[in-house]
Amino acid sequence: MKHYTVAIIGSGPSGAATALYLAQNGISTVIIEKETLPRYKTCGGGFVYRGRKDLPIDIKNVVEKEFFNVDIYCGKHLHFETKRDTPTISMIMRDSFDRLIVKKSEEFGADLLENHKLTSLIQKNGLIHLETSQGSLTANFVIAADGAIGQTAKMAGWDKDTRTLIPALEYEIEVSKENFDLLSNNVRFDMDVIPYGYAWCFPKKKHLSIGVTTTQKSKINLKKLCEEYMMNLGINHIIKISKHGFQIPISPRKDGFVKNGVFLIGDAAGFADPITAEGISNAIYSGKLVAKAIIQSNLDKEKAEKLYIQKLEKTLLPELKTALWISKQFYQKKNLRNLILKKYGQKFSDTMAAIFHGERKYPSNYKTIFKL
């Protein structure tokens, strides 16, 4: 039975980036992936610049498009645009993006086990025993990076799911040249076309990613709203379409992020941005935090757990708390929000762009938000 210092479940951005950080520091690491890479992964694919800066590798070869301008629409009368010298949002497809990071981690010595679905996780004799669909292995540390619907957390003892998960629907569509030319030069968010949520139009290299999400738990017909949104954008000639539904965790777990050497990161921990529902950047960032905690602990399990929690409490968790408060006001109080945006809208948009670029953070105290 092979032994690793760290076993990472999932080869998405959080898992792959964590493996890269660990392998660069000589830590024996394995990525356990239930599918074969590259594989399609449902995701809007809008990667903000702060996440791009957090990666210690060049991703230019897998970037489909870069957008320096971002348009935000709130109904017919409110429109805000931000302009930057560096790309606020880079468009990626997750199959090539994830595979690139995994490959880089392999170059530094990490192992990849494809087609290995985790079936059980047991604590025994000071080690974590992992059973997969193709065999067994042991590890000192396990990192759950298997996303919003992964089962590692449940296997490790998180009996209840205390995250807030919201539904999203994404259409990958190939359109006529006329439609593509009309929409391919701008990335846009539309706030008032979906109740308690927003719609997006993300142009890729040869197609469009159109999506909708809502923060409301009551039943909303996302399919109908998405199709109406495409009509409003002027899309009248669809050549090919692929539809994907998924869930996004927009609030952190309330019952901790570590149990007996098992660490939760990314969507498994509930670290997506509550305002934008963008999860890639915080997934990579939380992976960086857990890797640093393990390295700085000199592989001491108790010390690593304390360090990881300390790092989260100092950086990511206060931000998410504020962002969650803002999100509730932003999506649940539409009239008040739009009234405020008439006065502060451009300032708010510029501040969000600065957050996307990693130049500033959400304040630790939400009461200071209008002082940004």
Buried (B, 14 or more C-beta within 10 A) or exposed (E): EEEBBBBBBBBBBBBBBBBBBBBBEEBBBBBBBBEEBBBEBBBBBBBBBBBBEBBEBEBEEBBBBBBBBBBBBBEEEBEBBBEBEEBBBBBBBBBBBBBBBBBBBBEBBBBBBBEBBBEEBEBEEEBBBBBBEEEEBBBBBBBBBBBBEBBBBEBBEBEEBBBBBBBBBBBBBBBEEEBBEBBBEEBBBBBBBBBBBBBBBBBBEEBBBBBBBBBBEEEBEBEEBBBBBBEEBEBEEBEEEEEBEBBBBBBBBEBBBBBEBBBBBBBBBBBBBBBBBBBBBBBBBBBBBBBBBBBEBEBEBEBBBBBBBEBBEEBBBBBBBBBBBBBBEBBEEBEEBBEBBEEBBEEBBBBBBBBBBBEEBBBEEBEEBEEB
